[in-house]
Amino acid sequence: MSRKKLVSIILVFAMSVFFTGICFAGTLSEIVKRGELRVAVQSGAPPYAFIDKNGEPAGSMVDFTKGMADAMGVKIKVLDFDWDGLIPALLSGKADILAADMTPTLKRALKLSFTDPWIEVQPCVFTTTGASFKTLADVDKPEVTVGVLLGSTGETIAKKFLKKAKIKSYKGGGRMVVQALIAGHVDAGVNDDLAVLTVLPDFPPNSVRLLDKRLGEGKDPLAFAVRPDSVNLWQWINLYFKTVRTNGEYDTNIAYWLEGTEWKKDH
């Protein structure tokens, strides 16, 4: 190989590394330069994200992203979307981060880059207290209608493990399926156990129960997501969670939002 050709190859490689570095650092640099972190949430999913009695965004994931904005030294802008609008909002550049109770899947990861999981939840089947269902087999029958959230992991799991039942999808947050159950529009519902348990206090006492046997093959992780070219932001978010797990802020968030009910009085 000639010296001239070798120099050309080295220059091309150096330029590609340079521009790749710019691309990787782009989103995080843009956020700091803009002075604003834009976060896509679905506000119908307490305690993860919702609009409180004062009309302000609130919830566990909202608080985490507020902490991220503070650490970046920027303001936060919380953008509310329906579930099926979250991924398009991120990919189109309307938002920098997708903060929803979303499970990383291989299909979703074809479009998104998921951070390390920040929590794990367990899919479950729930029904009215007076219903006769005792086992998953009781629910998995042609005459049974099961409510799920459109585009959610719960919808995928329900179709996989309740193949005989009729699956009815609802657009919105986890509260929608519980409302449909109470109203008699469905016979049972599928969602993660935490999402169900945290909204039950808003409904008549002892009106809903979870089946003892959980659905699926284990717990589902939940994670934040960024665009595939936002590598530096992806790394930064993972570092943020390592930091708050160390300094106690993570435990404080989880105890308040996911393990207690005091937030219902405050928000």
Order of alpha helices (4+ residues) and beta strands (2+ residues): alpha-beta-beta-beta-beta-alpha-beta-alpha-beta-beta-beta-beta-alpha-beta-alpha-beta-alpha-beta-alpha-beta-beta-beta-alpha-alpha-alpha
